[in-house]
Amino acid sequence: SSDLPSLLPYGLTPHPSEEDKQSIPVIEQTGLTRAQAVKTSSFYFQSIGIFCLSLAGMGISNHAISYFTDIGYSPLTASTAMSLVMTIMIGAKILLGAVFDKIGSVRSAILTGLCMIASTLSIRFAGAGAFMPYVFSVCFGFGYSTLTVPYSYLIGQNFGTREFAAIYSLATMISSLGNSYAPSLSGTLYDFFGSYINVWNIYIVVSVLAIVTLTLAAKISKQKGYGQM
């Protein structure tokens, strides 16, 4: 009904005085616009890195159980290993977010890539011992988390907050492309090679490319000061 008072955010008065207006903090937005960001080499290095992470992460996720059973593990062991990945991700996302805040963009880019490299290596050598599916669970719990957690942090650090949402939307679109093509790519490569070993070898290379390009993006952005413009 029109007789009911309108709801306002806590602490906000309906008719603020000039003194109230002056006391409201002004948050200065710094960084590049989307139009400026897409003209930098950092944006394209970061885009390649994000695409590579998505390709390796989703390429592994959708085929890990099949691979484990192919090399002799029971369906129970294979499914348990993947279930553990989901459980480990809960803590991994919190831990990675906390670490990123402390170590800066360049080291965060390196850590992001290392998590995915560890994931690809652990599944590549999953046949080395009965404990390896669980080593994979730990590594991939962190590696799979890098498909979401680092994006917002690295974009904010590399390009600032002026048009964060616009730049982030491009990054998620690029990530989605990798996510959508990766499962079928893994299957196609498996059919071509007749084995998952070469598929994992390719994803190891892709993960190395991710760490190189993400680190270059962070270093260039830091040197140019894009986030503070």
N, C-alpha and C positions, 0 to 999 in steps of 0.2 A: 504494500500500500504506500501511497505518497506521504503518509503521516510518519512512516518509519524513518529514523535518521540514516543518512547514507554512511556506509562503512569506509573508514579511512585507515591507512597504515598506522601502526602503533607509533605514537609520538608526533604525528602530523596533525596540526590544528586546521579547522576548516578555513580560517582566514588568518594566515600567518602575518605577524607584524614584520616591519622592516628589519628589526633586530633578529627575529627568527630566521628570516631569509638569509641574512649575513652569516648566521651561525651554521648554515647547512654547508658541509664540506663539498668542494668542487674537485672531482676526480679528473685529472688531466689525462687524456688519451694520447699515447705516443705510438709511433711506428709508421708503417707504410699502409697505403691504401691497397686494395686488391689490384687495381690497375698498375700501381707501382711495383707490387710484389712480383707479378707475372713477368715483369721485364728484367728480373734479376736471375743470375745463375743459381743463387741459393734456392730459389723456388723450384727450379727444375732438378737440381740435385736432390732436394728433399722429396720431390714427387717420385723420382726413380727409387729412392730408398724406401718410401712408403709402399710403392707398388711391389717391390721385391720382398718386403716383409710379408705382405698379404699373400703373395704367390707361394712363398715357402710355408707360411703358417697354415693356410687353408689346404695347400697341397699335401701336407703331412696329415692334418687332422682327419680328413675324410678317407684316408687309406691306411692309417696306422694299424687298425685292428686286422685288416686283411693281411697286412705284412706280417704281423706277429703270428697269426695262424699259419701263414705260408711257410714260415721258418721253424715251425714245430711247437709253438706255445699253444696251450689250450685256449679255447674261446673264453673260459672264465678268467684266465690270466690276462688275456688281451683286453677284455672289457673292464676288468678291475684297474688295469693300468690307465686306461682312458678316463675312467671315473675319478681316479686320483688326480688326474690333470685338472679337472674341474674344481676339486677341493683345494688343491694347491693354489689355483688362481685367485682364490678369495684372499689369501694372505699376500700373494705375490703382487697383486695390484696395489694394495695398501703400502707394502714395503717399497715398491718401485717409485710410487708417487712421493713418498717421504724422502727417498734417496735423491731423486731428481731435484727436489727443492734445495738440496744442500751442495750438490756437486757441479751445478752449472750445465749449460747447454751442450758444450763439446763433449764432456765426459758422459753426459746422459745419452748422447747419440752413440757413443762407443759402447756403453753398457747395453743399450737397446739392441745393437747389432750382435754383441757377444751372446746375449740370451738366445737369439735365433740360431746362431752358429752352434751353440751347445745343443740345441734341440735337434738340428740336422745331423750332427755328429753322433748323438746318443741313439738315434733311430738307425743310422747307417751301421753302427756296430752293435745293434741290439742282440745279435746272435752270439756275442762274446761270452755270455754267462747268464744263468737263470735270474740274476738280480737286475739285468739290464733294462727290462721293461719298466722297472720302478725308478731306475736312474732317469730313464726317458720321461717318466711322469713328472719328476721334479724339474728337469730342464725345460720340458715343454710347458709346464705350468707357468714358468716365467716367460718363455718364448711366446706363447699364445697371448699372454697379457700385453705384449708389446704391439699387438694389433690394435690396441685402443689407448692405453695409458699414455704413451709418449707423445701422441699426435698433438693434443691440446697444449701440452707443456712446450714442446719444441716450436710449434707455430707461434705461441705467445712470446717465447724468448727470441726467436729469429726475426719475427716481423712486427712485434708489438701488439697493442690492443686496439689501435685506431679502427681497423676493420677486421677484427679477429674472426667474427662469424663468417664473413664473406670468404676469407682465405681458408678457414677451417672447412667450409662446405666443399671447396675444391679438393682439399686433401681427402675428405671422406669419400668423394666421388671416385678419386683415383684408387683409394683402398678398396672400394666396392668392385671396381673392375678386376683387381687382382683376386678378390674373394670369389667372384663369379666364374672366372676362367680356370682357377687353380685345380679344382677337383677333376674336371674333364681333361686338363693338361696332364695331370698325374696318370690318369687312366690311359690316355693316348700314348704317353711315354712308356708305360708298363707294357702295353700291347706291342710297341715297337721293339723294345729291348728284351721282352720276355722275362724281365726281372725288375724288382724294385731297387736293386742296388744302384744302378746307374741313375735312376730317378733321384735317389737321395744324394748322389754325387753332384748332380746338377743343382739341387737345392742348397748344397753346401756352397757352391760357387755363387749362387744367387744371394745367399746370406752374407757372404764376404762383400759382394757388390753393395748390399744394403748398408753395411757398416761404413764402407768407404764414402758413399754418397751422402749419407746422413751426417757424417763427421765433417765433410767438406762444406755442406750447407750451413752447419752450425759455426764453423770457423770463419767462413766468409761473412756471414751475417754479423758475427761478433766484431770482426775487424772493421766492417763498414758501418757498424752502429745502427743497423736498420731498426732495431727494436726501440731505440731512443729518439728517433727522428720526429 
